[in-house]
Amino acid sequence: QDPSYLKTSLLARTRNAKSEREFWDRLALFYQRERLRIAARDIWQIIDVDEVGEELTALASAILEAFLDWVAHHISSNETLDKLAIIGLGKLGGSEPGYSSDWDVAFVYDSDDQADNKALHAELVRVAEFILKASGELRPRGANIEIDARLRPEGKKGDLVNSISAAKKYLIESAMTWEQQV
């Protein structure tokens, strides 16, 4: 399935949700349906293991995009979100997640204005926290998604959201060998 179709289809379903609860319900239903579609194609050997990983990655990307879309319309501004990137790490970053893989992510942002960094950072932390709470909102609805940001620079001790320059500095100066592998 075309990844852009997944995003378009999901956004069409979630954008007109009248409440946050309805948003989570619609998102969980979409996730379950798409995982079932992928699994059926896998079982019937219509797609191979690499394609399963690619399709599960595309589904994760669509879900993350829907989170950002909800945030843009209810919590933050598009201007703020335009500076944020959610980077898939681990199996997600390698387009090889399995059906029960967690989604390892890092949140990084770009900011040219040093004076605005603290306010931007605080706003993007709120966005990241909303995305991370998704696991708790979706699990009771039957969508067992675990979003994990512990692989970020400095792990649990580090900032939830990092500027590109801070993430780059960490990778150059402090990262363990396994963290530098691409």
N, C-alpha and C positions, 0 to 999 in steps of 0.2 A: 504494500500500500504506500502511496506517495505520502511522505511525511508532511508536506504542506496541506494535504487533504485532511489529515488527522487534526492539525491545528485549526484549520478553518471549520471543520465539523464540530470540534469541541467548543470553540469560541461561539459558534452559532447557538449552541445549546446552553452555555453558561452566561452569556452576556445579558440575557433578559431575565435572569433569576431575580426574583423580587426580594429575596432575603439571603443572608449568608447561609442559613440552613439549606435553602433550596439550591444555592450554588454547590454546597458540599454534596447534596443528594445527587444532583445532575452529574457532577464530576465523578463520583463513585460509580454510578451506573455506566457512564461512558468507559471508564477504566475497566470495569468487569467485562463489558461487552467486547472491548477491543482485545483484552487478554484472552478471552475465550476464542475469538476469531483467530488470533495468532496461534494458540494452542491447537486448535482444530487443524489448521494448515500444517502445523508441525507433525501432529499425529498421523495425518494422512500423507505425510512425506511430500507435500507440495512445496515446502521450503526446507532448506537445510539449516544446520545449526548456526552458521554465520548470518543467514537471513533472519533467523529468530532473534539473535542479538541486535541486529540492525532495527528490526521492527519494534522490539521492546525499548530500545533507545529512542526511537522516534516517538513512541507513546509517552515515555518519560519527558521528552522535550515538549510535547504538546501539553502535558499536564502542568509542567513548570511555566509554560507560556500562559496557560489559563490562570495560574496563580498571579502572575504579574499583571495580567489584564484586569483581574478582580481588584488588585491593589491599586492600579492606575485609576479605576473608576470609584473606589470607595475609601482608600487610605492615603495614598500619596499622589504625586503628579507624574505625568508622562515625562516631564522635563527631568525630574529626579531619576526616574527609572531608566531613562536613556543613558545614564552614566553607569548603570549596574550591569554586570555580567555574572551569570551563574555558570560556573565551569564544572562539568562532569569529571569526576576523578574515578580511579579504580576501574571496576568493570563497566560502569556507566560511561566513563570517559573513553574507554577503549571499544565502545559499541559491542560489548559482549556480556551484558547482564543476563542472568537466568531468571526464571519465573519468580524465584524467592530472593533475588539479590536486593540489597538495600541500594539506595541512590546516594553515593558519596558525592558531595558538592562542595565547592568553595565559592564564596561571594566576594567579588572584587569590583572596584569602581575606579573611574577616572575623574580626576578633578584638577582643573587648571588653576583655580582660585584657592590659594592657601588659606585665606581668611574665612572662606566658606566651608572648609574641610570639616570642622567640628559639627556644624549643623547638618551638612550632607551625610556625614558618617552616622550621626544619631538617627536620621531619617531612614537610612538604608539598613541600619540594625533593626529597626521596627519592621521593615519589609522582610528581612531575612527571618526574623522571629515568627512572622505570620506564616511564611512558607514552611518553616520547621514544625509548626503546630499542626500542619496538615495531616501528619501521621495520626495524631490523636483524633482529628475530626473524621478521617476517612475509614479508619480501622473498624469502628462500630457499624459502619455502613457497608462492610464487606469488601472494602478495597484496602488490602494489607500492603500499604506503601510505607517504607521506612526511609526517611530522608535524614542523612547523616552528614554533619559538617565538621566532624572531629578530625578529618584529614587536612584541615586548613593549616596555614602557617602557625606554628607553635601549638597545634592541637587544641585541646580544651582550654589551655591556659591563654591562648591567643585571642585576638579580637575576632568576633564572629564575621565581621566584614572588614576587608583590607583594601587599601588603595593599591593600585597597580604598582606604584613605586615601592610600597612597603612589602608587598608580596615578592617582587623582584629582588629586593634587598635580602629578604629572608632566604630565598632560593640560592642566591649567590654566596651569602656569608654563613648561613647557619643550617641549611637543610641537610638532612641525612642523605646518603647515596640513593636509597630507595625512593626518596621524595623527588629526586632529580631525574628519575628515569621517565622517558617519554614512551 
